[in-house]
């Protein structure tokens, strides 16, 4: 009990005096404000009109006009690390979140397990009488702990949130999301053809969650962590929203940067002497590593004038789709604000809006119809993308724009997401408003602040002293600092020092100076002792156009020493620059020991790819035991993956089919020569690997179909080198898991006209154990 009991207990309750004090729920102070924290994804500093960009966001302008814009707000250059800081007030590596959760490693700083000593603001507010809600993207649970068998202590409900609705991983299909409600997966409530979009769905849920509690306790405040999937890939939006931007990007990404910077100067976000950072600042792709290693081909911007007319047409449409995606999501957030105003809650709600990192360049120089290629280390080409130009943004796409737009939407800075040493990766939008509590309206502040500073500022506004012990864990020091003083004083000091480490890149900010290494992320260069360090005076040169390393050697050496000091304080080593495929494919702890035989059943939750059987680069056999009632039987026996890559064994038009969707580019289908008979049968797809495709690392071989022991089909296929998706659609028996693997059927394609008992997958290199004996036994069963 938090309070001592002060009643009187006698033998008879009638003679006793009750005291409810120690047993009551925590009570927030009277008139305590609500908090709405909105975290955009991969938006970029110069994308939205509220920061001078070309994309219309009236809801964000509405917030900015009644509050403060911070022109010098910073993140970590990647999503999970930033989000961990936004919720704890500690540095990403102190949170063991040096990278995304799918890239965890067995080291302090890299494990992707946020210590319980680093309490979430939701946990603190939950004990102080607040309702707490998380909605949308989470990405703070290790990928290997996101299945239904796992401990849920690192799911939202395990970290102080009372309700959750969204997706656990780093991204999701906006038409067919990987939805989780509280602590279990669910199907989406309706289909894209009926108007479904994830941004709309989560806005509905935000309003529902707030309304549910207010009906019962109108005076109780709430904290909502609202995180749309936007603007992370896939860039999905209704065509009419993309079409609003017809012609807006025809000038190309180099010219539009000039317009964006001019807007930013007029708005007072940046000083008049600010210059645009140059295209490919280090002479990419000609720059090499210490041993001659090439600059990553992904991180290069082709000059607009060097593009063909077809390339320009494709890239323009990619930007239109992205812009429509952002504007549509902004409109959904506007519905939440409208509800708060209608219900009388708006005036006393603190609103914080940020983006988690700079614009994403994961589409590469050519853009991508399927962003999952990035995680498979497979380059994209304009030739592969161009035929799909009219499908961009739709349910058959998993699209991402090209690096040129990432650069443009980070105007005026160099580079983009993943680059922790350059403002394009770490400088982001930040808006703060509180109609009742902040007098500044439509003003701009220029102090250097960071994601770690949001939580202590909120505590300061609420008058909360962070607890020394939370849920039995002695709390670590909060590493951020309150910037509340800047609300009223434009000259109040900002953050003095900030440490960065990301994907092989190192940087440190100190008193206006930024030192960073020329070491592109995910490059595989290694040899960190040979890194070249650069030095920039950000007070005079926000866009990092003048490297002062040679002129200011004493300042550079001081900052280099500070980097190593804080790397020790904040668990900043080791650093990891392996490519995306290597990071994602690294073996990690699993809920059970690896085995050669896996059994899956219908009517169970989807199995995430991170904990499912791995068929990557090896021979495998998929065998489904089912009873077929008659010729009308159809549907999915087994499916894993979706529109961006996957495979499925299914029955359609009376025949057995196996399809392997290779990264959305190649639909490889093998069908049975004979029809599926009624009765009890085993349907098998057996892949025998016999080679490796040299350009992509894909395994090649023969896929054979069997009905019982009879061979009914055969063909050559190649399989992906890596995961079907970073998070991807789960493994399912008896239905498709979301966006369809095969264009032959619409998702979800549930199995009808029979029953499935189980699906066995064998990865021993042979058919599953005692195949013939087991098939015979299954067929003979009564």
C-alpha positions in Angstrom: 0.0 0.0 0.0 1.2 3.5 -0.8 -0.6 4.9 2.4 -1.0 3.5 5.9 -4.5 2.4 6.7 -6.2 4.6 9.3 -9.5 2.9 10.0 -10.6 0.8 12.9 -11.2 -3.0 12.6 -13.3 -4.7 15.3 -14.8 -8.1 15.3 -18.1 -6.9 13.7 -17.9 -4.7 10.6 -20.8 -2.7 12.0 -18.6 -1.6 14.8 -15.6 -0.9 12.5 -14.5 2.3 10.7 -13.5 2.0 7.1 -10.6 3.9 5.4 -10.6 3.7 1.6 -7.5 5.9 1.2 -4.8 3.2 0.7 -7.0 1.3 -1.8 -8.1 4.1 -4.2 -6.9 4.5 -7.7 -4.2 7.2 -8.2 -5.7 10.6 -8.7 -4.3 13.3 -11.0 -4.3 16.8 -9.7 -7.4 18.8 -10.5 -7.5 20.2 -14.0 -4.4 18.3 -15.0 -3.8 18.6 -18.8 -4.2 15.8 -21.3 -1.1 15.1 -23.5 -1.2 14.1 -27.2 2.2 13.2 -28.6 2.1 12.7 -32.4 5.1 11.0 -33.9 5.3 11.1 -37.7 7.6 8.7 -39.5 10.3 9.5 -42.0 8.8 12.9 -42.9 11.9 15.1 -43.3 12.6 18.6 -42.2 11.4 20.4 -45.4 8.5 18.2 -46.5 5.5 19.8 -44.9 4.3 23.4 -45.6 4.5 24.1 -41.8 8.3 23.9 -42.3 8.4 25.5 -45.7 7.7 22.4 -47.8 5.4 21.7 -50.7 3.1 19.2 -48.9 -0.2 20.7 -47.5 -0.8 19.9 -43.8 -3.5 22.1 -42.5 -3.7 20.2 -39.2 0.0 20.7 -38.5 -0.3 24.4 -39.4 -3.3 24.7 -37.0 -1.1 23.3 -34.2 1.9 25.5 -35.1 -0.3 28.7 -35.3 -1.4 28.2 -31.7 2.0 27.1 -30.4 5.7 27.0 -31.1 7.8 25.7 -33.9 11.4 24.5 -33.0 13.7 25.0 -35.9 16.6 23.1 -34.3 15.1 19.9 -33.0 17.0 16.7 -33.4 16.5 12.9 -33.4 18.8 9.9 -33.7 18.5 9.3 -37.5 16.5 6.1 -37.1 13.0 5.2 -35.8 13.3 2.8 -32.9 16.2 4.7 -31.2 14.3 8.0 -31.5 11.1 6.6 -30.2 12.8 5.0 -27.2 14.2 8.5 -26.3 10.8 10.2 -26.8 9.2 7.9 -24.2 12.0 7.6 -21.6 14.1 10.8 -21.8 17.2 8.7 -22.1 19.7 8.4 -25.0 19.0 5.6 -27.5 22.1 3.6 -26.6 21.3 4.0 -22.9 18.0 2.4 -23.9 19.9 -0.5 -25.6 18.4 0.8 -28.9 21.3 1.7 -31.1 19.4 0.4 -34.1 15.9 -0.8 -35.0 14.5 -3.7 -33.1 14.9 -6.1 -36.0 18.7 -5.6 -35.8 19.2 -6.5 -32.2 22.6 -7.9 -31.0 23.9 -9.3 -27.8 25.6 -6.2 -26.4 24.6 -3.4 -24.1 23.4 -0.6 -26.3 22.3 -3.0 -29.1 20.0 -5.6 -27.5 16.8 -3.7 -28.3 15.6 -4.4 -24.8 14.8 -1.1 -23.1 15.8 -1.5 -19.4 13.0 -1.3 -16.9 15.3 1.1 -15.0 14.6 3.5 -17.9 10.9 4.1 -17.1 8.5 5.2 -19.8 6.5 8.4 -19.3 3.4 6.2 -19.7 4.5 4.1 -16.7 5.0 7.3 -14.6 1.7 8.9 -15.6 -0.2 5.7 -15.2 0.7 5.8 -11.5 -0.4 9.4 -11.2 -3.9 9.1 -12.3 -3.7 9.3 -16.1 -5.3 7.0 -18.7 -2.6 6.0 -21.1 -3.0 5.0 -24.8 -0.6 3.9 -27.5 -1.9 3.9 -31.1 -0.2 3.1 -34.4 3.5 2.2 -34.8 5.3 0.8 -31.8 8.7 -0.6 -32.9 10.0 -0.9 -29.4 9.7 -4.7 -28.9 12.5 -7.0 -30.2 11.2 -8.7 -33.3 11.9 -12.1 -31.7 9.4 -11.2 -28.9 6.4 -10.2 -31.1 4.7 -13.6 -31.4 1.9 -15.0 -29.3 4.2 -17.3 -27.4 6.4 -14.6 -26.2 6.5 -12.7 -22.9 4.5 -9.5 -23.3 6.5 -7.4 -20.9 8.0 -5.3 -23.7 4.7 -4.8 -25.6 2.8 -1.5 -25.0 0.7 -2.9 -22.2 3.9 -4.1 -20.5 5.3 -0.5 -20.5 2.5 1.4 -18.9 0.0 1.8 -21.7 -3.5 0.6 -20.7 -4.7 0.2 -24.3 -3.0 -0.3 -27.6 -4.1 -0.5 -31.3 -1.5 -0.6 -34.1 1.4 -2.6 -35.4 4.5 -3.8 -33.4 7.2 -3.6 -36.1 8.9 -0.9 -38.1 6.4 -0.6 -41.0 3.2 -2.1 -42.2 1.0 -2.3 -45.3 -1.4 0.6 -45.0 -4.1 -1.3 -46.9 -3.6 -4.6 -45.1 -1.9 -3.8 -41.8 -0.4 -6.3 -39.2 -2.9 -5.2 -36.6 -2.5 -5.8 -32.8 -5.2 -4.9 -30.4 -3.9 -4.7 -26.8 -1.8 -7.9 -26.8 -3.2 -10.0 -29.6 -3.4 -9.9 -33.4 -6.7 -9.1 -35.1 -8.0 -8.8 -38.6 -8.7 -5.3 -40.0 -12.3 -4.2 -39.5 -13.0 -3.7 -43.2 -11.3 -3.8 -46.7 -9.6 -1.2 -48.9 -12.5 -1.4 -51.4 -14.8 -0.3 -48.6 -12.6 2.7 -47.7 -10.1 1.2 -45.3 -6.8 2.9 -44.7 -4.6 2.5 -41.6 -4.4 6.2 -41.0 -8.2 6.4 -40.9 -8.5 3.4 -38.7 -6.2 4.6 -36.0 -7.8 8.0 -35.9 -11.1 6.3 -35.3 -9.5 4.3 -32.5 -7.9 7.4 -30.9 -11.3 9.0 -30.6 -12.9 5.8 -29.4 -10.3 5.3 -26.6 -10.7 8.9 -25.3 -14.4 8.8 -25.4 -14.6 5.4 -23.6 -12.9 6.8 -20.5 -14.5 10.2 -20.6 -17.9 8.8 -20.4 -17.1 7.3 -17.0 -14.6 9.8 -15.6 -14.8 13.1 -17.5 -12.3 14.8 -15.2 -9.6 12.1 -15.6 -6.7 13.2 -17.9 -5.0 11.0 -20.5 -1.7 10.6 -22.3 -1.9 9.4 -25.9 1.1 8.3 -28.0 -0.2 8.5 -31.5 2.1 7.2 -34.3 0.8 6.9 -37.8 2.6 4.6 -40.2 3.0 7.7 -42.4 5.3 8.7 -44.0 7.2 5.4 -43.8 7.1 3.1 -46.8 5.0 1.7 -48.3 3.5 5.0 -49.5 -0.1 3.9 -49.8 -2.9 6.3 -50.4 -6.2 6.6 -52.3 -5.5 7.8 -55.9 -7.6 10.9 -55.6 -5.4 12.2 -52.8 -2.2 11.6 -54.9 -3.8 13.2 -57.9 -4.3 16.5 -55.9 -0.5 17.0 -56.4 -0.5 16.6 -60.2 2.1 19.0 -61.6 3.4 20.1 -58.2 6.7 18.2 -58.6 7.3 18.6 -62.3 10.3 20.9 -61.7 12.3 18.1 -60.1 14.0 17.7 -56.8 16.8 20.2 -57.3 14.6 23.1 -58.2 12.1 22.4 -55.5 14.8 22.6 -52.9 15.4 26.2 -53.9 11.8 27.0 -53.3 11.6 25.2 -50.0 14.7 27.1 -48.6 13.2 30.4 -49.7 10.0 29.6 -47.8 12.0 28.5 -44.8 13.9 31.9 -44.8 10.7 33.9 -45.2 9.1 32.0 -42.3 12.1 32.7 -40.0 13.1 29.1 -39.6 16.6 29.6 -41.0 18.7 32.7 -41.3 19.1 34.6 -44.6 22.6 33.4 -45.2 21.7 29.7 -45.2 23.0 27.9 -48.3 21.7 24.7 -49.8 23.8 21.7 -49.3 25.2 20.4 -52.6 24.0 17.2 -54.3 26.2 14.2 -53.3 28.4 16.2 -50.9 31.3 13.8 -50.9 31.4 13.2 -54.6 29.3 10.1 -54.6 29.5 7.5 -56.0 33.2 8.1 -56.5 34.1 8.3 -52.8 35.7 5.1 -51.4 36.5 3.7 -48.0 39.9 3.3 -46.4 40.6 0.1 -48.3 39.0 1.2 -51.5 35.5 0.0 -50.6 32.8 1.6 -52.8 30.3 4.2 -51.5 27.0 2.4 -51.1 25.1 2.5 -54.4 21.9 3.2 -52.5 23.1 6.5 -51.2 23.4 8.5 -54.4 21.3 11.2 -56.1 21.3 11.3 -59.9 21.1 15.0 -61.0 17.6 15.8 -62.4 18.9 16.9 -65.7 20.7 13.6 -66.2 17.4 11.7 -66.1 15.4 10.4 -69.1 11.8 11.6 -69.6 10.6 8.3 -68.4 12.6 8.5 -65.2 11.3 12.0 -64.6 7.7 10.9 -65.2 8.2 8.0 -62.8 9.9 10.0 -60.1 7.3 12.8 -60.3 4.5 10.3 -59.7 6.4 8.9 -56.7 6.5 12.3 -55.1 2.8 12.9 -55.8 1.8 9.7 -54.1 4.0 10.5 -51.1 2.5 14.0 -50.8 -1.0 12.6 -51.0 -0.2 10.1 -48.3 1.0 12.8 -45.9 -1.9 15.1 -46.6 -4.4 12.3 -46.2 -2.9 11.3 -42.8 -2.8 15.0 -41.7 -6.6 15.1 -42.4 -7.2 12.1 -40.2 -5.2 13.7 -37.3 -7.4 16.7 -37.9 -10.4 14.6 -37.0 -8.9 13.9 -33.6 -8.4 17.6 -33.0 -11.9 18.3 -34.1 -13.2 15.8 -31.6 -11.2 17.3 -28.8 -12.6 20.7 -29.6 -16.2 19.5 -29.8 -15.8 17.7 -26.5 -14.3 20.6 -24.7 -10.9 19.0 -24.2 -8.8 21.0 -26.7 -7.8 24.0 -24.6 -6.3 21.8 -21.9 -4.4 19.4 -24.1 -0.6 19.6 -24.5 0.2 18.7 -28.1 3.7 17.6 -29.1 4.4 16.8 -32.8 7.7 15.5 -34.1 9.1 13.3 -36.8 11.3 10.4 -35.8 14.1 11.0 -38.3 14.9 12.6 -41.7 13.3 11.5 -45.0 14.0 7.9 -46.0 16.3 7.1 -48.9 15.6 3.3 -48.8 14.1 3.5 -52.3 17.6 4.1 -53.7 18.4 6.2 -56.7 15.7 4.6 -58.9 12.9 4.5 -56.3 11.1 1.2 -55.7 7.8 -0.4 -56.5 8.7 -2.8 -53.6 10.7 -1.3 -50.7 11.4 -4.8 -49.4 14.2 -5.0 -52.0 16.2 -2.8 -49.7 16.1 -5.3 -46.9 17.1 -8.1 -49.3 20.1 -6.0 -50.6 18.6 -6.2 -54.1 19.0 -3.0 -56.1 16.0 -1.5 -57.9 15.9 -0.3 -61.5 13.7 2.2 -63.4 13.0 -0.5 -66.0 11.4 -2.7 -63.3 9.4 0.2 -61.8 8.1 2.0 -64.8 5.5 -0.5 -65.8 3.9 -0.1 -62.4 3.6 3.7 -62.5 -0.2 3.7 -62.4 -0.2 1.2 -59.5 1.9 3.3 -57.2 0.2 3.9 -53.8 -2.3 1.1 -54.5 -2.9 -2.3 -52.8 -0.6 -4.1 -55.3 2.3 -1.8 -54.5 4.8 -1.6 -51.7 6.4 1.6 -53.0 9.0 4.1 -52.0 10.3 7.2 -53.7 13.9 7.8 -54.9 16.8 9.3 -53.0 16.3 12.6 -54.9 13.0 13.2 -53.0 14.6 12.2 -49.7 17.2 14.8 -50.2 14.6 17.4 -51.3 12.3 16.7 -48.4 15.2 17.2 -46.0 15.9 20.7 -47.5 18.3 22.4 -46.9 20.4 19.8 -45.3 22.7 17.1 -46.7 21.7 13.4 -46.7 18.7 11.7 -45.0 17.6 9.0 -42.5 20.4 6.7 -41.2 23.0 9.5 -41.5 23.6 10.5 -37.8 26.4 12.9 -38.6 24.4 15.1 -41.0 21.4 17.4 -40.4 19.4 15.7 -43.1 19.3 12.5 -40.9 18.7 14.1 -37.5 17.1 17.6 -37.9 13.4 17.3 -37.7 10.1 19.2 -37.3 8.9 19.8 -33.7 5.7 21.6 -32.7 4.4 22.2 -29.2 1.1 23.8 -28.3 -1.0 24.1 -25.2 -3.8 26.7 -25.6 -4.4 27.0 -21.9 -0.8 26.8 -20.7 1.6 28.3 -23.4 1.1 32.0 -24.2 3.4 31.9 -27.3 1.4 31.5 -30.5 2.8 31.1 -34.0 6.3 31.7 -32.7 9.6 30.0 -33.6 12.5 29.0 -31.3 16.0 28.2 -32.4 17.6 26.4 -29.4 19.3 23.1 -30.1 17.1 20.4 -28.5 16.8 16.7 -28.9 14.3 13.9 -28.5 15.6 13.1 -25.1 14.4 16.5 -23.9 10.7 15.9 -24.6 9.9 13.8 -21.5 11.7 16.0 -18.9 9.9 19.0 -20.5 6.5 17.3 -20.0 7.4 16.4 -16.5 8.3 20.0 -15.9 5.0 21.2 -17.3 3.1 18.7 -15.1 5.1 19.5 -12.0 6.2 15.8 -11.7 9.5 14.8 -10.1 10.6 11.6 -11.9 10.4 8.7 -9.4 13.5 7.1 -7.9 11.8 3.7 -8.0 9.2 2.6 -10.6 7.5 -0.8 -10.5 10.3 -2.0 -8.2 13.2 -0.9 -10.4 15.6 1.8 -9.2 15.5 4.4 -12.0 18.5 5.6 -14.0 19.1 9.3 -14.4 17.1 11.1 -17.1 19.6 12.3 -19.6 17.4 14.9 -21.3 16.8 18.4 -20.1 13.6 20.5 -19.8 13.4 23.3 -22.4 10.3 24.8 -20.8 12.1 28.1 -20.3 12.2 28.6 -24.0 8.4 28.9 -24.2 8.6 32.4 -22.7 12.2 33.3 -23.3 13.5 33.0 -26.9 17.0 33.5 -25.6 16.9 30.7 -23.0 19.8 28.2 -23.4 19.3 25.0 -25.3 21.0 21.7 -25.2 24.8 21.9 -24.9 26.0 18.4 -25.8 24.5 15.4 -27.7 26.0 12.0 -28.6 25.2 10.1 -31.8 26.1 6.6 -33.0 24.2 4.9 -35.9 24.9 2.1 -38.3 28.7 2.7 -38.3 28.5 6.5 -38.3 29.6 8.6 -35.3 28.9 12.2 -34.4 28.8 14.5 -31.5 27.3 18.0 -31.0 28.9 20.4 -28.4 28.3 24.1 -27.9 27.3 24.7 -31.5 30.0 22.5 -33.1 29.3 19.1 -34.8 32.0 16.5 -35.4 31.2 13.5 -37.5 32.9 10.7 -39.4 32.8 10.2 -43.2 31.5 6.6 -42.9 28.3 6.0 -44.7 25.8 3.8 -42.8 25.3 0.2 -43.8 28.5 0.5 -45.9 30.5 -2.5 -44.4 33.6 -0.3 -44.5 34.7 -1.2 -41.0 38.3 0.1 -40.2 36.9 2.7 -37.8 40.3 3.7 -36.7 40.9 5.1 -40.2 37.7 7.2 -40.3 38.1 10.8 -41.5 36.5 13.2 -39.1 34.7 16.4 -40.2 33.9 19.5 -38.2 31.1 22.0 -38.7 30.1 25.2 -36.9 26.3 24.7 -36.9 25.7 28.2 -35.5 27.0 29.7 -38.7 26.6 26.8 -41.1 23.5 24.6 -40.4 23.8 23.0 -43.8 27.3 21.8 -43.3 28.9 23.3 -46.4 32.2 24.3 -44.8 34.3 21.5 -43.1 36.6 23.2 -40.6 38.5 20.1 -39.5 41.8 21.4 -40.7 41.4 24.9 -39.4 40.1 24.0 -35.9 42.1 20.9 -35.0 41.9 21.7 -31.3 38.1 21.9 -31.4 37.9 18.6 -33.4 40.2 16.8 -31.0 38.1 17.9 -28.1 34.9 16.7 -29.7 36.5 13.3 -30.7 37.5 12.8 -27.1 33.9 13.7 -26.0 32.5 11.1 -28.4 34.6 8.3 -26.8 33.7 9.6 -23.3 30.0 9.5 -24.0 30.2 6.2 -25.8 31.4 4.8 -22.5 28.7 6.6 -20.5 25.8 5.7 -22.9 26.8 2.1 -24.1 27.8 3.5 -27.5 30.0 0.6 -28.6 30.4 -1.6 -30.5 29.3 0.1 -33.7 27.9 -1.8 -36.6 28.0 -0.9 -40.3 26.9 -4.2 -41.8 24.4 -4.0 -44.7 20.7 -4.3 -44.2 20.5 -8.0 -45.2 23.4 -8.9 -42.8 21.8 -7.0 -40.0 18.4 -8.5 -40.4 19.6 -12.0 -41.0 21.8 -12.3 -38.0 20.8 -15.2 -35.8 18.9 -14.1 -32.6 17.4 -15.9 -29.7 14.3 -17.8 -30.6 11.3 -19.0 -28.5 12.3 -22.6 -29.2 15.3 -24.5 -30.4 16.0 -24.7 -34.1 14.6 -27.9 -35.7 14.2 -29.5 -39.1 10.4 -30.0 -38.8 7.8 -27.4 -38.0 4.1 -28.0 -37.6 1.5 -25.3 -38.1 -2.3 -25.4 -37.6 -5.3 -23.5 -38.9 -7.3 -21.0 -36.8 -4.2 -19.7 -35.0 -2.6 -16.3 -34.9 -0.2 -15.3 -37.6 3.4 -16.3 -37.0 5.9 -13.4 -37.6 8.7 -14.3 -39.9 11.3 -13.5 -37.3 10.2 -16.6 -35.3 8.8 -18.8 -38.2 10.6 -21.6 -40.0 13.4 -20.2 -42.1 13.5 -21.4 -45.6 16.0 -18.8 -46.8 18.7 -20.2 -49.0 17.9 -23.9 -48.4 15.8 -26.8 -49.6 12.4 -27.2 -48.0 9.1 -29.2 -48.3 5.7 -27.9 -47.4 3.1 -30.6 -46.8 -0.6 -29.8 -46.0 -2.9 -32.5 -44.8 -6.5 -31.8 -45.7 -9.9 -33.3 -46.3 -11.5 -32.2 -49.6 -15.3 -32.3 -49.7 -15.6 -32.0 -53.5 -14.7 -29.9 -56.6 -15.9 -26.7 -55.0 -13.0 -26.7 -52.5 -10.7 -23.7 -52.8 -8.5 -21.4 -50.8 -5.1 -21.1 -49.1 -3.6 -24.1 -47.5 -0.5 -22.2 -46.4 0.8 -18.7 -47.0 3.7 -16.6 -45.8 4.4 -13.1 -46.9 2.4 -10.8 -49.1 2.4 -8.4 -52.1 6.0 -7.5 -51.4 7.3 -11.1 -51.4 6.2 -14.5 -50.1 4.9 -17.9 -51.1 1.7 -19.8 -50.9 0.3 -23.3 -51.5 -3.4 -23.1 -52.4 -6.3 -24.7 -54.4 -8.1 -22.7 -57.0 -10.2 -23.8 -60.1 -10.0 -27.4 -58.9 -6.1 -27.6 -59.1 -3.3 -27.3 -56.7 -1.0 -24.3 -57.1 2.2 -23.1 -55.5 3.3 -19.5 -56.1 6.6 -17.8 -55.0 6.4 -14.1 -55.3 10.1 -12.9 -55.6 10.2 -9.4 -54.2 7.1 -8.4 -56.1 9.0 -8.6 -59.4 8.6 -12.2 -60.5 5.5 -14.3 -59.8 6.7 -17.9 -60.1 3.7 -20.2 -60.3 3.6 -24.0 -60.6 0.2 -25.7 -61.0 -0.9 -29.4 -60.9 -1.6 -31.1 -64.2 -4.5 -33.0 -62.6 -7.5 -31.9 -60.6 -7.7 -32.2 -56.8 -9.8 -35.3 -55.9 -12.2 -35.4 -53.0 -11.2 -37.2 -49.9 -8.3 -37.2 -47.5 -5.0 -36.1 -49.0 -1.5 -34.6 -48.4 -0.6 -31.7 -50.7 3.2 -31.1 -51.0 5.4 -28.5 -52.5 9.0 -29.6 -52.4 11.9 -27.2 -53.3 15.3 -28.7 -54.0 18.1 -26.1 -54.1 20.8 -26.6 -56.7 22.4 -23.2 -57.1 22.7 -19.6 -56.2 21.9 -16.6 -58.5 25.1 -14.6 -58.5 23.7 -11.1 -58.7 21.2 -11.3 -55.9 22.3 -14.3 -53.8 18.9 -16.0 -54.4 18.7 -19.7 -54.2 17.7 -21.5 -57.3 16.3 -25.0 -57.9 13.3 -27.1 -58.8 9.9 -26.9 -57.1 7.8 -30.1 -57.4 4.1 -30.5 -56.5 2.7 -33.8 -55.2 -0.8 -34.9 -54.3 -0.2 -37.7 -51.9 2.8 -39.5 -53.4 2.0 -38.6 -57.0 4.0 -35.9 -58.8 1.5 -33.5 -60.4 3.7 -30.5 -61.3 7.2 -29.2 -61.6 9.1 -26.0 -62.4 12.2 -23.9 -61.8 12.1 -21.1 -59.2 14.4 -18.8 -57.3 13.9 -17.8 -53.7 14.7 -14.5 -51.9 18.0 -14.1 -50.2 16.4 -12.5 -47.1 13.1 -11.9 -45.3 9.9 -11.4 -47.3 9.7 -8.1 -45.5 11.2 -6.2 -42.6 8.1 -7.0 -40.6 6.0 -8.6 -43.3 2.8 -10.6 -43.3 2.8 -13.5 -41.0 2.7 -17.2 -41.7 -0.8 -18.6 -41.8 -2.6 -21.9 -42.4 -6.0 -21.9 -44.0 -6.0 -18.2 -45.1 -3.9 -15.5 -46.5 -2.3 -13.2 -43.9 -3.1 -9.9 -45.5 -2.0 -8.5 -48.8 -2.1 -11.4 -51.2 1.0 -13.4 -52.2 -0.6 -14.3 -55.6 -2.5 -12.0 -57.9 -4.8 -14.9 -58.6 -6.8 -14.4 -55.4 -8.0 -11.5 -53.3 -6.9 -11.4 -49.6 -7.9 -12.9 -47.3 -8.5 -16.1 -49.3 -9.9 -18.5 -46.6 -10.0 -22.2 -47.3 -13.5 -23.5 -47.9 -15.0 -26.8 -49.1 -13.0 -28.9 -46.8 -10.8 -28.9 -43.6 -7.1 -28.6 -43.0 -5.6 -30.5 -40.1 -2.0 -29.2 -40.2 0.9 -28.1 -42.3 4.3 -29.6 -41.9 7.4 -27.8 -43.2 10.7 -29.7 -43.4 14.0 -27.9 -43.9 16.3 -30.9 -43.5 17.0 -31.0 -47.3 14.8 -34.0 -47.8 11.1 -34.5 -47.6 9.8 -34.5 -44.1 10.6 -37.5 -41.9 9.0 -40.8 -43.1 7.1 -38.9 -45.8 5.7 -42.0 -47.5 4.7 -43.7 -44.3 3.1 -40.5 -42.9 1.2 -39.8 -46.1 -0.1 -43.4 -46.2 -1.1 -43.2 -42.6 -2.9 -39.9 -43.1 -4.9 -41.1 -46.1 -6.0 -44.3 -44.4 -7.4 -42.5 -41.3 -11.1 -42.8 -40.7 
